[in-house]
Amino acid sequence: MHIKYSTTNGGGFIRNGGTIPWRFLNPGALRGSPLTCAYISTKPNGTFAVFESEEIGKKALHLLLSTGEKYKGKTIAQAIRIYAPAHENDTTKYINDLKSKGINVNKVLPNLTASEWSQLENAIMTLEGWRVQGTIEHF
């Protein structure tokens, strides 16, 4: 599977293979965001957001967790139960994996420091499958 990204100057790149989060520039494997440039349906995994860049994908993940109505006032563990629901994920394992990465899952999201946000977002990226496995072909 591949996805083609075009730029306004006529250039662009193609991401071949790899994981859905990597290929779609969607580090959090988000289903949607106000920052989304497209949506792609994948079988059997469902529809995922596509972002213009990795940076915008990371920003979308941060905005979702830091300002999303469903996440306000939640601990990390409570937020993960919403973010990675049991009907799609092994949520208990997800939370335990975050703990094993040194994340205090009992910390309330609004109280995270910049360093803790970065650590949480990087852990989510890893757990969601963000890793370079494919190739990038520029044109």
SULFEN-V222680 format. One record per run of one state. SS is the DSSP state (@ for helix, = for strand, . for the rest). FROM is the first residue (numbers start at 0). TO is the last residue. If there is no record, write none. Layout:
# SULFEN-V222680
ss=SS from=FROM to=TO
ss=SS from=FROM to=TO
This chain:
# SULFEN-V222680
ss=. from=0 to=0
ss== from=1 to=5
ss=. from=6 to=10
ss== from=11 to=15
ss=. from=16 to=18
ss=@ from=19 to=22
ss=. from=23 to=36
ss== from=37 to=41
ss=. from=42 to=44
ss== from=45 to=49
ss=. from=50 to=52
ss=@ from=53 to=66
ss=. from=67 to=67
ss=@ from=68 to=70
ss=. from=71 to=73
ss== from=74 to=74
ss=@ from=75 to=82
ss=. from=83 to=89
ss=@ from=90 to=99
ss=. from=100 to=106
ss== from=107 to=107
ss=@ from=108 to=110
ss=. from=111 to=112
ss=@ from=113 to=126
ss=. from=127 to=133
ss== from=134 to=137
ss=. from=138 to=138
